[in-house]
Each structure stands twice: as C-alpha cells, then as structure tokens.
Amino acid sequence: MREPILKAVAMPPRLFWAPFVPAVVNFAVQMGVMLMCAVAFQVNPLWFIPFFLIGHIIIAAYAWREPHLSKMMMTYGPMSTPSKNVYPAKGNKLAP
C-alpha cells in the first residue's frame, strides 16, 4: 500500500489538535449560545472566549485517547437504535 493512504486512515483530520467534526459541532453550538446571549442579555461576546477554549481542550483531551472520535460520532446515528434479531436472544446482534 502507499503511504498517503495509510497516513489518512491512521490520523483523521484535526482542527487545532481536536477531531474535525466534534470541533466544528462545539464551535457551532457555542457560537449559537453566544449570539443568543449577546442579543437577549446584552452580554459582551468576549466573555465567551474561555468557554470556547475549555470546550475545545476537553474535546482534544478526549480525542487523545480516541483519535477516531469523528467517525464514532458519524456512525452513532445509524447504530443508535437496537437491531431486530431474527431469533429471540438476549442483547443486540447485528448478524443472525
């Protein structure tokens, strides 16, 4: 196999040391909260910078142990509902 393929599989895309998808989700959620608070309560948006940093540091620390956090978040949707087993058995089975 070629090296670029192995490197892309081994190290997923990152944004400032955090996996790309959780970092973007963190930014989008906190930006929405910041804008709502700034409009509703006349809060200075600069007060939210520490919350951005704390959230990003937490994601980066969690991703240090699990570098494929983005793929885990993407696959959670289809796999979140329990599968229907062909034969009655205890627990969920993805194959009969």
C-alpha positions as CSV (number, residue, x, y, z in Angstrom):
1,M,0.0,0.0,0.0
2,R,1.0,3.6,-0.5
3,E,2.0,5.7,2.5
4,P,-0.6,8.6,1.9
5,I,-3.5,6.2,2.2
6,L,-2.1,4.7,5.5
7,K,-1.5,8.2,6.9
8,A,-5.0,9.3,6.1
9,V,-6.5,6.3,7.8
10,A,-4.2,6.4,10.8
11,M,-4.6,10.1,11.5
12,P,-8.1,11.5,10.8
13,P,-8.4,15.3,10.1
14,R,-7.9,17.6,13.0
15,L,-8.6,21.2,13.8
16,F,-6.2,22.6,16.5
17,W,-5.4,19.1,17.9
18,A,-9.1,18.1,18.1
19,P,-11.0,15.9,15.7
20,F,-12.6,18.0,13.0
21,V,-16.3,17.1,13.4
22,P,-16.5,17.5,17.2
23,A,-14.6,20.7,17.0
24,V,-16.9,22.2,14.4
25,V,-20.0,21.0,16.4
26,N,-18.5,22.6,19.5
27,F,-17.9,25.8,17.7
28,A,-21.4,25.9,16.1
29,V,-23.2,25.2,19.4
30,Q,-21.2,27.7,21.4
31,M,-21.5,30.3,18.7
32,G,-25.3,30.0,18.7
33,V,-25.4,30.3,22.5
34,M,-23.1,33.2,22.4
35,L,-25.2,35.1,19.8
36,M,-28.4,34.4,21.7
37,C,-27.0,35.6,25.0
38,A,-25.4,38.7,23.3
39,V,-28.8,39.7,21.8
40,A,-31.1,38.7,24.6
41,F,-29.0,39.8,27.7
42,Q,-26.6,42.4,26.1
43,V,-23.6,40.3,27.1
44,N,-20.2,41.1,25.7
45,P,-19.2,38.3,23.3
46,L,-15.6,38.4,24.6
47,W,-16.7,36.7,27.8
48,F,-17.4,33.5,25.9
49,I,-13.8,33.0,24.7
50,P,-12.9,31.0,27.8
51,F,-15.9,28.7,27.2
52,F,-14.7,28.1,23.6
53,L,-11.2,27.2,24.8
54,I,-12.4,25.0,27.7
55,G,-14.7,23.0,25.4
56,H,-12.0,22.6,22.8
57,I,-9.5,21.5,25.3
58,I,-11.9,18.9,26.7
59,I,-12.6,17.6,23.1
60,A,-8.8,17.5,22.4
61,A,-8.1,15.6,25.7
62,Y,-10.8,13.1,25.0
63,A,-9.6,12.7,21.4
64,W,-6.1,12.0,22.7
65,R,-7.4,8.6,23.9
66,E,-9.8,8.1,21.0
67,P,-8.4,9.7,17.8
68,H,-11.3,8.4,15.6
69,L,-14.0,10.4,17.6
70,S,-15.3,11.9,14.4
71,K,-16.1,8.5,12.8
72,M,-17.6,7.3,16.1
73,M,-20.0,10.3,16.1
74,M,-20.9,9.8,12.4
75,T,-21.7,6.1,12.9
76,Y,-23.7,6.6,16.1
77,G,-26.8,7.7,14.2
78,P,-27.5,4.5,12.2
79,M,-26.4,2.3,15.1
80,S,-28.2,4.1,18.0
81,T,-31.4,2.1,17.6
82,P,-31.3,-1.5,18.6
83,S,-31.4,-4.1,15.8
84,K,-34.2,-6.5,15.4
85,N,-32.9,-10.0,16.0
86,V,-34.1,-12.8,13.7
87,Y,-34.2,-15.3,16.6
88,P,-35.1,-14.2,20.1
89,A,-31.9,-13.8,22.1
90,K,-30.6,-11.7,24.9
91,G,-28.9,-8.5,23.7
92,N,-28.4,-6.9,20.3
93,K,-26.9,-8.8,17.4
94,L,-26.1,-7.2,14.1
95,A,-25.9,-10.6,12.3
96,P,-28.1,-13.7,12.9
